[in-house]
Amino acid sequence: MKAGPKSRVDDSALPFRPRVSGAARFAKFCEKFVNVPKGKGAGHRLRLRPWQVDLVASVLDAEPWPTTAGWMLPRGQGKSSLVAALGLYDLLLGQEGASVVVAAVDERQAKIVFNAASRMVELEEELATRVQVYKDRLVVPARGASFQVLPASPKALEGLDPTLAIVDEVGVVNRDVWEVIALAQGKREQSTMIGIGTPGPDPHDSVLTDLRDYHRAHPEDTTLVFREFSAAGFTDHPVDCEHCWELANPALGDFLNRETIRALLPPKTRESTFRRARLCQFVTETSGAFLPEGRWEELNTGEEIGPGEDVILALDGSFNSDSTAVLVARVAMEPHFDVVGLWEPGGDESYRVPVEEVEDTIRAACRQWNVLEVTADPFRWTRSLQLLEREGIIVSEFPWSHARITPATTDFYNACVNGAVSHSGDERLARHIGNAVVNESDRGVRLDKSRRGSTKHIDLAAAAVMGHSRAQWRAMKKNKKRRARSFKR
């Protein structure tokens, strides 16, 4: 995309007059003007598979056109490229003044479809000379048509007049976003909203589930069509059941490699996540043990971190009757962990965390090792962190927010599963790791207790997640500072 004013475009009609209509016409459009933007076949013409044509036919061949369509497919089926091409088709050959809009859980997610469409334009001269490409929209001035990305904010979506609305990841999309776009329809004679995605972590509160349930209850309602590729009726089958793989994945053996699915089997991913993302099964469990049984024990080397080594101290603190933990992590791409201190109430309701003792333990650790930083969630520990910082100890804040803890939890989990961390074998750390579960929501996964109010503590596990993140970051920073040395004199 070039910056600055856009050059004039070709105002002539697209040279396209096939003798077919509906989904067959769309397939011809793809064969003549659309190149695969990435992945298998990138740069070559997009030739739709029969199952893709049938999927699009649920909308384009319907009489009358439905106002709403739900498409449920697992990951890796090329759905973003398919709906991107469909958006371009409407932009260039749909109604005069066509308005194609794309929304999702957030603007970043919506841009996956938009970027695919933008790349398709760039790869084909007949499209590039007729479409103006902007950062967040495509425009065909001759037709007064546009294709734009929308923010995932209900207020920002008011006043739409779409001919085609594409809502990606409809299994987790905000219900208010869906409803605002749905209610914008009706101003045009033909207007369709397509929701596409996989089941979310809470199938009882999902737009995708609502669409599926309504279609099953009211098959006579032609305003809604629903198509799915899933193994939803086979949740009792093991996750490595290839019969289920074939049911759910129409692209399997084509542009989806069978070994790709095999490589993601549990324990490399959690079973509930695999079933939803790869088999389109509705799994109600949203939490589970953090690590596969026995995995943490396998990472035990019995090694201690030697005096003077570069380390991170991670503090997960409480202010009342909960526990507080300080963990040390060796700075490395594959960090090693040990316990510095742990303060637990032991059932005493009058217990309060000895804050000064915790601070003194951190000071002692700074004398034992080369502590590059102390990292902690500042909530209720701001004063202690400020005090340590005034004493010359480097402090970093690690807020326990979804934006921060979700990727950190995922990275730590993957490191444990892949053997990219180790520990000293401290029983207390093992106990806290064993107490931890992963809770999943539409905002991602995060470490948590098994249930609210549980007396089983996870503070050392939480400290390990923070310590792993910061130790790796420090290791990468150290590596960047290294310079090649010449031995020439």
C-alpha positions as CSV (number, residue, x, y, z in Angstrom):
1,M,0.0,0.0,0.0
2,K,1.5,3.3,-1.1
3,A,1.3,6.3,1.2
4,G,-0.1,9.6,0.1
5,P,-2.8,10.5,-2.5
6,K,-4.2,7.6,-4.5
7,S,-3.7,7.5,-8.2
8,R,-6.7,7.5,-10.6
9,V,-8.2,4.1,-11.2
10,D,-9.7,2.4,-14.2
11,D,-13.4,3.2,-14.2
12,S,-14.4,0.5,-16.7
13,A,-16.3,-2.6,-15.7
14,L,-14.4,-5.7,-14.8
15,P,-14.1,-7.9,-17.9
16,F,-16.1,-10.8,-16.6
17,R,-19.3,-12.2,-18.3
18,P,-19.6,-15.9,-17.4
19,R,-22.7,-17.8,-18.5
20,V,-23.3,-19.1,-15.0
21,S,-24.7,-17.5,-11.8
22,G,-24.6,-17.9,-8.1
23,A,-21.8,-19.9,-6.5
24,A,-20.7,-21.2,-9.9
25,R,-20.2,-17.6,-11.0
26,F,-18.2,-16.8,-7.8
27,A,-16.0,-19.8,-8.5
28,K,-15.3,-18.5,-12.0
29,F,-14.4,-15.1,-10.6
30,C,-11.9,-16.7,-8.3
31,E,-10.3,-18.7,-11.1
32,K,-10.0,-15.6,-13.3
33,F,-9.0,-12.8,-10.8
34,V,-8.0,-14.2,-7.4
35,N,-4.6,-15.4,-6.4
36,V,-4.0,-17.4,-3.2
37,P,-2.4,-14.8,-0.9
38,K,-0.4,-17.2,1.3
39,G,0.2,-20.8,2.3
40,K,-0.1,-23.7,-0.1
41,G,-0.5,-22.5,-3.6
42,A,0.4,-18.9,-2.8
43,G,0.6,-16.8,-5.9
44,H,-1.5,-19.2,-8.0
45,R,-5.1,-18.9,-8.9
46,L,-7.7,-19.7,-6.2
47,R,-9.6,-22.8,-7.5
48,L,-12.4,-23.6,-5.1
49,R,-12.9,-27.1,-3.9
50,P,-16.4,-28.6,-4.3
51,W,-17.0,-28.3,-0.5
52,Q,-16.1,-24.6,-0.7
53,V,-18.5,-24.0,-3.6
54,D,-21.3,-25.8,-1.7
55,L,-20.6,-23.6,1.4
56,V,-20.9,-20.4,-0.7
57,A,-23.9,-21.8,-2.5
58,S,-25.8,-21.9,0.9
59,V,-25.9,-18.1,0.4
60,L,-25.6,-17.2,-3.3
61,D,-27.8,-20.0,-4.6
62,A,-30.5,-19.6,-2.0
63,E,-34.0,-18.3,-2.9
64,P,-34.5,-15.9,-1.3
65,W,-31.1,-14.9,-0.1
66,P,-30.7,-15.5,3.6
67,T,-30.1,-12.5,5.9
68,T,-27.9,-14.6,8.2
69,A,-25.5,-17.4,7.6
70,G,-23.5,-19.4,10.1
71,W,-20.4,-21.4,8.9
72,M,-18.7,-23.6,11.5
73,L,-15.3,-24.9,10.4
74,P,-12.1,-26.0,12.3
75,R,-8.9,-24.0,12.1
76,G,-6.8,-24.4,9.0
77,Q,-9.6,-24.7,6.4
78,G,-8.7,-21.5,4.5
79,K,-11.9,-19.8,5.7
80,S,-10.2,-16.3,5.8
81,S,-9.1,-16.5,2.2
82,L,-12.6,-17.8,1.2
83,V,-14.5,-15.0,2.8
84,A,-11.9,-12.4,1.7
85,A,-12.5,-13.5,-1.9
86,L,-16.3,-13.4,-1.4
87,G,-15.9,-9.9,-0.1
88,L,-14.0,-8.8,-3.2
89,Y,-16.7,-10.5,-5.4
90,D,-19.4,-8.4,-3.7
91,L,-17.2,-5.2,-3.9
92,L,-16.6,-5.5,-7.6
93,L,-19.6,-7.3,-8.9
94,G,-22.3,-6.9,-6.3
95,Q,-24.9,-4.2,-6.0
96,E,-24.1,-0.7,-7.0
97,G,-22.7,1.1,-3.9
98,A,-21.8,-2.3,-2.3
99,S,-20.6,-2.1,1.3
100,V,-18.6,-5.0,2.6
101,V,-17.7,-4.9,6.3
102,V,-15.5,-7.2,8.4
103,A,-15.7,-7.4,12.2
104,A,-14.3,-9.9,14.7
105,V,-13.3,-10.2,18.4
106,D,-11.0,-7.2,17.8
107,E,-9.7,-5.1,14.9
108,R,-6.5,-7.2,14.7
109,Q,-8.5,-10.3,14.1
110,A,-10.7,-8.6,11.6
111,K,-7.7,-7.5,9.7
112,I,-6.7,-11.1,8.9
113,V,-9.6,-11.2,6.4
114,F,-9.1,-7.7,5.2
115,N,-5.3,-8.2,4.7
116,A,-6.0,-11.3,2.7
117,A,-8.4,-9.4,0.4
118,S,-5.9,-6.5,0.1
119,R,-3.2,-8.9,-0.9
120,M,-5.5,-10.5,-3.5
121,V,-6.0,-7.1,-5.1
122,E,-2.2,-6.5,-5.2
123,L,-1.6,-9.8,-6.9
124,E,-3.9,-9.2,-9.8
125,E,-3.6,-6.3,-12.2
126,E,-7.2,-6.3,-13.3
127,L,-8.2,-5.7,-9.6
128,A,-5.3,-3.4,-8.7
129,T,-6.2,-1.0,-11.5
130,R,-9.8,-0.7,-10.3
131,V,-9.5,-0.8,-6.5
132,Q,-7.9,1.8,-4.3
133,V,-6.2,0.2,-1.3
134,Y,-6.1,2.1,2.1
135,K,-4.9,1.0,5.5
136,D,-8.4,-0.1,6.6
137,R,-10.5,-0.2,3.5
138,L,-10.7,-1.0,-0.2
139,V,-12.6,1.4,-2.5
140,V,-14.0,1.1,-6.0
141,P,-14.7,4.7,-6.9
142,A,-16.5,3.9,-10.1
143,R,-19.1,1.9,-8.2
144,G,-19.2,3.8,-4.9
145,A,-18.3,0.5,-3.3
146,S,-16.2,-0.2,-0.2
147,F,-14.7,-3.1,1.8
148,Q,-13.7,-2.0,5.3
149,V,-12.4,-3.3,8.7
150,L,-14.5,-2.4,11.7
151,P,-13.5,-1.9,15.3
152,A,-15.0,-4.4,17.8
153,S,-17.0,-1.7,19.5
154,P,-20.8,-1.6,19.4
155,K,-20.8,2.2,19.4
156,A,-18.4,2.5,16.5
157,L,-20.6,0.1,14.5
158,E,-23.8,2.2,14.5
159,G,-25.1,3.5,11.2
160,L,-23.9,0.7,8.9
161,D,-25.6,-0.2,5.7
162,P,-23.8,-3.4,4.5
163,T,-24.5,-5.6,1.5
164,L,-22.2,-8.2,3.0
165,A,-21.1,-8.4,6.6
166,I,-18.4,-10.9,7.6
167,V,-18.0,-11.6,11.3
168,D,-14.9,-13.8,12.0
169,E,-14.5,-15.9,15.1
170,V,-18.2,-15.8,15.8
171,G,-17.7,-18.5,18.5
172,V,-16.2,-15.9,20.8
173,V,-17.3,-12.5,19.3
174,N,-19.0,-10.0,21.6
175,R,-22.8,-10.5,21.4
176,D,-23.3,-6.7,21.3
177,V,-21.1,-6.4,18.2
178,W,-23.0,-9.2,16.4
179,E,-26.4,-7.7,17.2
180,V,-25.5,-4.1,16.1
181,I,-24.3,-5.4,12.7
182,A,-27.4,-7.7,12.4
183,L,-29.8,-4.8,13.2
184,A,-28.1,-2.7,10.5
185,Q,-29.5,-5.0,7.8
186,G,-32.8,-4.3,6.1
187,K,-31.9,-1.1,4.3
188,R,-31.0,-3.0,1.1
189,E,-33.1,-5.5,-0.8
190,Q,-30.3,-8.0,-0.5
191,S,-28.0,-8.0,2.5
192,T,-26.4,-11.0,4.2
193,M,-24.4,-11.4,7.4
194,I,-22.0,-14.3,7.5
195,G,-20.7,-15.5,10.9
196,I,-17.8,-17.9,10.6
197,G,-15.7,-19.6,13.3
198,T,-15.1,-22.5,15.7
199,P,-16.8,-23.2,19.0
200,G,-15.7,-21.0,21.9
201,P,-14.7,-22.0,25.4
202,D,-18.2,-21.4,26.8
203,P,-20.6,-23.1,24.3
204,H,-23.6,-22.0,26.4
205,D,-22.9,-18.4,25.8
206,S,-21.9,-18.1,22.2
207,V,-23.4,-16.5,19.0
208,L,-22.3,-19.5,17.1
209,T,-24.2,-21.9,19.4
210,D,-27.3,-19.7,19.2
211,L,-27.2,-19.8,15.4
212,R,-26.7,-23.6,15.3
213,D,-29.5,-24.2,17.9
214,Y,-32.0,-21.9,16.1
215,H,-31.3,-23.6,12.8
216,R,-31.9,-27.0,14.2
217,A,-35.1,-25.9,15.9
218,H,-36.4,-24.0,12.9
219,P,-35.2,-25.6,9.7
220,E,-38.1,-24.0,7.8
221,D,-36.8,-20.5,8.4
222,T,-35.1,-19.5,5.1
223,T,-33.7,-16.3,6.5
224,L,-31.0,-18.3,8.3
225,V,-28.7,-20.9,6.8
226,F,-26.2,-22.9,8.8
227,R,-23.4,-25.2,7.6
228,E,-20.9,-27.1,9.7
229,F,-18.0,-29.4,9.3
230,S,-17.4,-31.0,12.7
231,A,-17.1,-34.2,14.7
232,A,-19.6,-32.8,17.2
233,G,-21.4,-36.1,17.6
234,F,-18.3,-38.0,18.5
235,T,-16.9,-36.4,21.7
236,D,-16.5,-39.9,23.2
237,H,-13.9,-40.7,20.6
238,P,-10.2,-40.1,21.5
239,V,-8.6,-37.0,20.1
240,D,-6.4,-39.1,17.8
241,C,-9.4,-40.6,16.0
242,E,-8.7,-40.0,12.3
243,H,-12.3,-40.7,11.5
244,C,-13.1,-37.5,13.5
245,W,-10.4,-35.6,11.8
246,E,-11.8,-36.5,8.4
247,L,-15.4,-35.6,9.4
248,A,-14.4,-32.2,10.7
249,N,-11.6,-31.1,8.3
250,P,-12.7,-31.0,4.6
251,A,-9.2,-29.6,3.7
252,L,-7.4,-32.6,5.2
253,G,-5.0,-34.2,2.8
254,D,-5.4,-31.2,0.5
255,F,-4.0,-27.9,1.8
256,L,-4.2,-29.1,5.4
257,N,-1.4,-31.6,6.2
258,R,-2.4,-34.6,8.4
259,E,0.9,-34.4,10.2
260,T,0.1,-30.8,11.2
261,I,-2.9,-32.1,13.2
262,R,-0.9,-35.0,14.6
263,A,1.8,-32.6,15.8
264,L,-0.8,-30.6,17.9
265,L,-2.3,-33.5,19.7
266,P,-2.3,-33.3,23.5
267,P,-0.3,-32.9,25.6
268,K,1.2,-30.3,23.2
269,T,-2.1,-28.6,23.4
270,R,-4.8,-29.1,25.9
271,E,-7.5,-31.6,25.0
272,S,-10.5,-29.2,25.3
273,T,-8.7,-26.6,23.1
274,F,-7.8,-29.3,20.5
275,R,-11.4,-30.6,20.3
276,R,-12.8,-27.1,19.8
277,A,-10.2,-25.8,17.3
278,R,-9.5,-28.9,15.3
279,L,-12.7,-31.0,15.6
280,C,-15.4,-28.3,16.1
281,Q,-16.7,-30.1,19.1
282,F,-18.6,-28.3,21.9
283,V,-16.6,-28.9,25.0
284,T,-18.0,-27.4,28.2
285,E,-14.9,-27.8,30.3
286,T,-13.0,-24.5,30.6
287,S,-10.4,-25.5,33.1
288,G,-8.0,-28.3,33.6
289,A,-4.8,-29.3,35.3
290,F,-2.0,-27.0,34.2
291,L,0.4,-29.7,33.1
292,P,0.1,-33.4,32.1
293,E,0.5,-35.8,34.9
294,G,4.2,-36.4,35.7
295,R,5.5,-33.7,33.4
296,W,6.8,-31.4,36.1
297,E,8.7,-34.2,37.9
298,E,10.4,-35.0,34.6
299,L,11.9,-31.5,34.5
300,N,13.6,-32.0,37.9
301,T,17.4,-31.8,37.6
302,G,18.1,-31.4,41.4
303,E,20.5,-28.5,40.4
304,E,21.0,-25.4,42.5
305,I,21.6,-22.0,41.1
306,G,25.2,-21.0,41.9
307,P,26.2,-17.8,43.8
308,G,26.7,-14.8,41.5
309,E,24.7,-16.1,38.6
310,D,22.4,-13.8,36.6
311,V,18.9,-14.3,37.8
312,I,15.4,-12.9,38.0
313,L,13.5,-12.8,41.3
314,A,9.7,-13.2,40.9
315,L,7.4,-12.1,43.7
316,D,3.8,-13.2,43.9
317,G,2.5,-11.5,47.0
318,S,-0.6,-11.3,49.2
319,F,-1.5,-8.9,51.9
320,N,-3.7,-11.0,54.2
321,S,-4.2,-14.7,54.9
322,D,-3.2,-15.9,51.5
323,S,0.3,-17.1,50.7
324,T,3.3,-15.1,49.3
325,A,6.2,-16.6,47.3
326,V,9.6,-15.5,46.0
327,L,11.1,-17.6,43.2
328,V,14.5,-17.3,41.5
329,A,14.9,-18.0,37.8
330,R,18.3,-18.3,36.0
331,V,18.5,-15.9,33.1
332,A,18.5,-18.2,30.0
333,M,16.4,-19.1,27.1
334,E,15.6,-22.3,29.0
335,P,15.4,-20.9,32.6
336,H,16.0,-23.0,35.7
337,F,13.9,-22.4,38.9
338,D,14.3,-22.7,42.6
339,V,12.4,-21.4,45.6
340,V,13.7,-18.4,47.6
341,G,10.9,-18.1,50.1
342,L,7.3,-19.1,50.8
343,W,5.0,-17.8,53.5
344,E,1.7,-19.7,54.0
345,P,-1.0,-19.1,56.6
346,G,-1.3,-22.8,57.5
347,G,-5.0,-22.4,58.4
348,D,-4.5,-19.5,60.8
349,E,-7.3,-17.0,60.0
350,S,-5.4,-14.3,61.9
351,Y,-2.3,-14.7,59.8
352,R,-0.9,-11.7,58.0
353,V,2.0,-11.8,55.5
354,P,5.3,-10.6,57.2
355,V,6.0,-7.9,54.6
356,E,9.3,-6.9,56.2
357,E,10.5,-10.5,56.2
358,V,9.7,-10.8,52.6
359,E,11.6,-7.6,51.8
360,D,14.6,-8.8,53.8
361,T,14.6,-12.2,51.9
362,I,14.7,-10.3,48.6
363,R,17.6,-8.2,49.9
364,A,19.5,-11.4,50.9
365,A,18.9,-13.0,47.5
366,C,20.3,-9.9,45.9
367,R,23.5,-10.4,47.8
368,Q,23.7,-14.1,46.9
369,W,23.0,-13.7,43.1
370,N,23.4,-11.1,40.4
371,V,19.7,-10.1,40.4
372,L,19.0,-8.3,37.1
373,E,15.5,-7.4,38.3
374,V,12.7,-8.2,40.8
375,T,9.4,-8.6,38.9
376,A,6.0,-8.6,40.6
377,D,2.4,-7.6,40.2
378,P,2.4,-4.1,41.9
379,F,-1.1,-4.6,43.3
380,R,-0.9,-4.1,47.1
381,W,2.9,-4.3,47.0
382,T,3.7,-1.0,45.4
383,R,5.3,0.4,48.6
384,S,7.7,-2.6,49.0
385,L,8.7,-2.4,45.3
386,Q,9.3,1.4,45.6
387,L,11.4,0.8,48.7
388,L,13.5,-1.8,47.1
389,E,13.9,0.3,44.0
390,R,15.2,3.3,46.1
391,E,17.8,0.9,47.5
392,G,19.2,0.4,43.9
393,I,17.4,-2.9,43.1
394,I,15.9,-2.9,39.6
395,V,12.2,-3.6,39.7
396,S,9.8,-4.4,36.9
397,E,6.0,-4.5,37.1
398,F,4.1,-7.5,35.9
399,P,0.4,-6.7,36.1
400,W,-1.8,-9.8,36.4
401,S,-3.9,-8.7,33.5
402,H,-5.3,-10.8,30.6
403,A,-3.1,-8.9,28.1
404,R,0.0,-9.8,30.0
405,I,-0.7,-13.1,31.7
406,T,-2.3,-14.9,28.8
407,P,0.8,-15.0,26.5
408,A,3.0,-15.6,29.5
409,T,1.0,-18.6,30.7
410,T,1.0,-20.0,27.1
411,D,4.7,-19.6,26.8
412,F,5.4,-21.2,30.2
413,Y,3.1,-24.1,29.4
414,N,4.8,-24.8,26.0
415,A,8.2,-24.6,27.6
416,C,7.3,-27.2,30.2
417,V,5.7,-29.5,27.7
418,N,8.7,-29.2,25.4
419,G,11.3,-29.6,28.1
420,A,12.6,-26.0,27.8
421,V,12.7,-25.3,31.5
422,S,14.1,-27.1,34.6
423,H,13.9,-26.9,38.4
424,S,15.7,-27.9,41.6
425,G,13.0,-30.4,42.7
426,D,11.7,-28.2,45.5
427,E,8.6,-29.9,46.9
428,R,6.8,-26.6,47.6
429,L,7.1,-25.5,44.0
430,A,5.9,-28.9,42.8
431,R,2.9,-28.6,45.1
432,H,1.9,-25.2,43.8
433,I,2.3,-26.3,40.1
434,G,0.1,-29.3,40.9
435,N,-2.5,-27.0,42.5
436,A,-2.7,-24.8,39.4
437,V,-5.2,-25.1,36.6
438,V,-5.7,-23.2,33.4
439,N,-8.9,-21.3,33.0
440,E,-10.0,-20.4,29.5
441,S,-12.3,-17.6,28.4
442,D,-12.9,-15.7,25.2
443,R,-9.9,-13.5,26.1
444,G,-7.5,-16.5,26.3
445,V,-6.0,-18.7,29.0
446,R,-4.6,-17.8,32.4
447,L,-3.3,-19.6,35.4
448,D,-5.8,-19.9,38.3
449,K,-6.8,-21.9,41.3
450,S,-9.1,-24.8,40.8
451,R,-12.0,-22.9,42.3
452,R,-12.6,-19.5,44.0
453,G,-11.8,-19.6,47.7
454,S,-9.7,-22.7,47.4
455,T,-7.1,-23.1,50.2
456,K,-4.7,-24.8,47.7
457,H,-2.1,-22.1,46.9
458,I,-0.5,-21.5,43.5
459,D,1.7,-18.5,44.3
460,L,5.0,-20.2,43.3
461,A,3.4,-21.4,40.0
462,A,2.3,-17.8,39.3
463,A,5.9,-16.6,40.2
464,A,7.3,-19.2,37.8
465,V,5.1,-17.9,34.9
466,M,6.4,-14.3,35.6
467,G,10.0,-15.5,36.2
468,H,10.0,-17.5,33.0
469,S,8.8,-14.5,30.9
470,R,11.3,-12.1,32.3
471,A,14.3,-14.5,32.4
472,Q,13.8,-15.2,28.7
473,W,13.4,-11.6,27.9
474,R,16.7,-10.8,29.7
475,A,18.4,-13.6,28.0
476,M,17.4,-12.3,24.6
477,K,18.6,-8.8,25.6
478,K,22.0,-10.2,26.6
479,N,22.4,-12.1,23.3
480,K,21.7,-9.0,21.3
481,K,24.5,-7.2,23.0
482,R,27.1,-9.8,21.9
483,R,29.3,-8.7,19.1
484,A,31.5,-10.8,16.8
485,R,35.2,-10.4,17.6
486,S,38.0,-10.4,15.1
487,F,41.3,-12.1,15.9
488,K,43.2,-10.1,13.3
489,R,46.0,-7.9,14.6
